[in-house]
Amino acid sequence: MAAKIEVQVEGRRLQLSNLDKPLYPNGFRKAQVIDYYTRIAPAILPHLRGRPLTLKRYPDGVDSGYFYEKNCPKHRPAFVQTVAVYSHGNQRDVNYCVVDDLPSLVWAANLASLELHTSLSRGDDVARPTMLVLDLDPGPPATIVECCRVALWAREILDELKLVSLPKTSGSKGLQLYIPLNTAVSYDVTKTFARTLARQLEHAHGDLVVSSMKKELRRGKVLVDWSQNDDHKTTVCAYSLRANQRPTVSTPLHWEEVERGVAKTDPSLLVFDADAVIRRVEEKSDLFEPVLRLKQSIS
């Protein structure tokens, strides 16, 4: 296969390169990465649309290093949209990519942007998160099974508050719990709520839950990371690939699957690769769609 080929995607011309390059140890090639993102586009694009996007790029594959790209590359095609977000740390605007359509998604995939990390806000109102997230991160020997147990405890609290929550795998080792908001709220409010919930879980289940980032406290426990609720943080997008030994995906779940994860105590039941996720979406549609539209208030 030629090193570079030109294709048309929805009327946009794109140049693709090094399609035969393996990006995963199991031989999953760049062509397959692009094919996955093309096929999953109907599910992932609504979760990318309008949001500042950080690209996590692995130009020589997952075993050869990576870099985060916040500033959208200057060599981007004219059709790739950007949004300027002021960075207090850098004291200047950062021009993030915004992936609103299939040509932009294919372009990003061709950069070996295996992982797509989005803001909890949209670019037109970066101070207002549309959702709240709890990132459940297991400290070995804990696994995603223990994360499922913590997620169910969190759901009990949220159910009492009449708040709908939706789980997804991180695609790596843990689980993430999202609370759709889509109402007027600030990061001060969402971060305080998330921290309070994390500490409530730690108080009730201190043998398994920790809310502090200190690594020495995390062995065998699940960190309930509330700090992601910040205007300068990003989280991996639903349906994004992850840079593991095989092309696993951050996968939305039914709550019944979370319950089964606890009952079966088998972490492998909650690991889904690219092909499995394509089949899931064909069978179940987008389980994460309520995150985009459900209106809830935490204040």
Secondary structure, DSSP 8 states (H G I E B T S, - for coil): --SEEEEEETTEEEEEE-TT-B-STT--BHHHHHHHHHHHHHHHHHHHTTS-EEEEE-TT-TTS--EEE-S--TT--TTSEEEEEEETTTTEEEEEEE--SHHHHHHHHHTTEEEEEE-SB-TT-TTSBSEEEEEEEE-TT--HHHHHHHHHHHHHHHHHTT---EEEE-SSS-EEEEEE--SS--HHHHHHHHHHHHHHHHHH-TTTEE-S--GGG-TTSEEEE-TT-STT--EE-TT-B--SSS-BB--B--HHHHHHHHHH--GGGG--BHHHHHHHHHHH--TTTHHHH------
